[in-house]
Amino acid sequence: TLQIPDILARLLTQDEPSEERGLLVEAVCGLYARHRVTSGEAAAMLGISRPDFWHELGRRKIPRQYTQEMLEEDLAFARRHG
């Protein structure tokens, strides 16, 4: 059990349907921002799609991680299917 001051809980969860959900979203977004999880892992932890997770990042002004390797994979896919 984690004891969180009421004011902090309200600030962290003001846009979420429940305090528990809001705290989970904040924690997962924080892990992503610190490069501890990928967007796919983060989305899975939250039970949402990757685009929905990206929306959460945007709401928090957290930049998406997009590596050179990801770009090359996307370009290769586009060449094969374009």
C-alpha distance (Angstrom), angle and dihedral (degrees) to the residues before:
residue distance angle dihedral
T1 . . .
L2 3.77 . .
Q3 3.80 120.0 .
I4 3.82 110.4 -143.6
P5 3.80 122.7 -178.9
D6 3.81 111.9 -112.6
I7 3.81 93.6 -119.7
L8 3.81 91.7 53.7
A9 3.80 92.5 47.1
R10 3.82 90.6 51.1
L11 3.80 92.6 49.1
L12 3.80 94.0 47.3
T13 3.78 96.1 45.2
Q14 3.79 105.9 33.4
D15 3.83 93.6 115.2
E16 3.80 96.9 41.1
P17 3.80 130.8 87.7
S18 3.82 92.0 -124.4
E19 3.78 138.2 17.0
E20 3.80 91.3 -122.1
R21 3.81 92.6 53.4
G22 3.80 92.5 45.2
L23 3.78 92.8 51.7
L24 3.80 91.2 48.4
V25 3.82 92.2 50.9
E26 3.80 91.3 48.2
A27 3.80 92.2 48.9
V28 3.80 94.3 48.2
C29 3.81 92.8 46.2
G30 3.79 88.5 50.5
L31 3.81 91.3 51.8
Y32 3.80 90.0 50.0
A33 3.82 92.1 48.3
R34 3.82 89.1 53.7
H35 3.83 91.2 49.8
R36 3.81 92.5 -114.4
V37 3.84 94.8 124.9
T38 3.80 135.7 22.8
S39 3.78 123.1 -118.5
G40 3.80 89.1 -105.8
E41 3.80 92.2 52.3
A42 3.79 91.4 45.6
A43 3.81 92.6 49.4
A44 3.81 90.2 49.2
M45 3.81 91.6 50.2
L46 3.79 89.1 53.9
G47 3.80 95.3 41.3
I48 3.81 92.8 -123.1
S49 3.80 136.5 113.7
R50 3.78 121.3 -90.2
P51 3.85 92.0 -111.6
D52 3.81 89.3 52.3
F53 3.81 89.0 51.3
W54 3.80 89.8 49.7
H55 3.82 87.3 53.4
E56 3.82 89.1 54.5
L57 3.81 89.3 51.2
G58 3.80 90.3 50.8
R59 3.80 91.7 51.1
R60 3.79 87.8 54.8
K61 3.82 94.6 41.6
I62 3.81 90.8 -121.1
P63 3.83 110.4 151.3
R64 3.77 118.0 -123.5
Q65 3.78 116.1 -115.3
Y66 3.79 110.1 -121.4
T67 3.77 115.6 169.7
Q68 3.78 130.7 -161.7
E69 3.81 87.8 -109.9
M70 3.81 91.0 55.7
L71 3.79 90.2 50.3
E72 3.80 91.7 51.0
E73 3.81 91.1 49.1
D74 3.81 90.8 50.2
L75 3.80 92.3 48.4
A76 3.82 92.1 48.1
F77 3.80 90.2 50.2
A78 3.81 91.2 49.1
R79 3.80 91.1 50.4
R80 3.81 92.0 50.8
H81 3.78 94.7 46.3
G82 3.78 103.0 28.0
